Amino acid sequence: MTKTINYSTASRPFIIASIILLFIGSFIGSIWLMSIFGINLPSWLHGTLQLHKMLQVDGFLTLLIMGIGYMIIPRFRNVQLASVKLVYVSFILILVSLSLQAIQSVRSDKDLSTEIMISRLVGILIFLILLFWTLRIRPKLLRLSDYFIALCLITLITVNLIDLSRNGYSNSLTQVLLWLLFPTLMIFGIEYKTLPSFLGYIRPRKTLALISFILISICIISGLASLIFLNTLLLSMIFSFTFFASVLIFAIAIYAFGGFDNSEILLLISGEKKARYNFIVVHIRLSFMFFLLGITIALLFFLVGPYYIFYDLAIHIIAIGFIGLTIALYLPLMLPPIIGKIVYFTNFNKIPLILIVISLCMRAAGDLFLGQPLSSSSEYVLNLHRILSYFFGLSGWLVVAAMFTFVIMIQRSMGNESNIM
């Protein structure tokens, strides 16, 4: 008998754990954002920034990309992973490193940096070895996808080595953006393989995608050079311009903004298929618009000056606007093999998307408001300032609300076949 390949088995704990950490990290981030906007919070909450970064970057993003990698890469080749046991070992090691980081952040007298480094690096190395071993099998189509995924793996281990060698995070915008590049590269690898067929049953533009790959490689090299050797305006400009150009060219290569005739497709599909198609188009276009906007703001940070508004918006527009919306795009497509149920797009609505857009607009307005000095010390001005601080400080909670709404929407969209045509 032929053995059935279950691609989701190994990835399931990674996906579940990453979503849990995302919610916890988002709660902490929303609390921290309130304190930034001047809302008085208990003193024990003021030191949660590092915990927020740890949960979102070391936790959510790392575990999610590992889970996606363990599921998608073998699926592209219709093969099993070399060792599912090693997959679980890597999962446990990453959880151990996160637990030790959490203990160290609470107990400043504890130095667990060696234990954190060993457990985290071994867990990531297992992930790299298993995926590179799988990547050696040549796929039947669209080999360029593997280049982006391989670069993602190299970037992942590199940024971890830099962080662990410095015993913690740097507030450098370049370093944060390099962290966001490793999930971006995995996303690019998957989108190159899947999105053109989702959008119009067409192949991606290979030459443009190759140019994008070269540019994003230069972007990573210049970013690492500025961190390790010399942080200069020239390197920052190379980093920013190649980043922007690679994203724009890649978006064109996979038809994210159109560029092909889909009128016949729209005439032929209806019901569930049309709902799924519209969901993909809206999310892919909006996500890339946010991505390009975030990189443009990062460029302003390097050119105009290190103002907080540029720093904060560049990070969160990319993290929430691009990575967040792309995850929201692919999660309903990946869930069926993980949970064993079908998700029907006809029951979806745009409420989570609207909440995300409103949240980012409120955050931008709040950052601008935060940077303005008070025009007067009168009671009226002080009260207005306090009210606006509370209002803008709620922007983080809109993201949490969008996440809960999205989860509820997916749960209610399972198993209902009445709308399929």
Buried (B, 14 or more C-beta within 10 A) or exposed (E): EEEEEEBBBBBBBBBBBBBBBBBBBBBBBBBBBBBBBBBEEEEEEEEBBBBBBBBBBBBBBBBBBBBBBBBBBBBBBEEBBBBBEBBBBBBEBBBBBBEBBBEBBEEEEEEBBEBBBBBBBBBBBBBBBBBBEBBEEEBEEBEBBBBBBBBBBBBBBBBBEBBBEEEBBEEBBBBBBBBBBBBBBBBBBBBBBBBBEBBBEBEBBEEBBBBBBBBBBBBBBBBBBBBEEEEEEEBBBBBBBBBBBBBBBBBBBBBBEEBEEBEEBEEEBEEBBBBBBBBBBBBBBBBBBBBBBBBBBBBBBBEEEEEEBBBBBBBBBBBBBBBBBBBBBBBBBBBEBBBEBBBBBBBBEEBBBEBBBBBBEBBBBBBEBBEEEEEEEEEEEEEEBEEBBEBBBBBBBBBBBBBBBBBEBBEEBBEEEEEBE
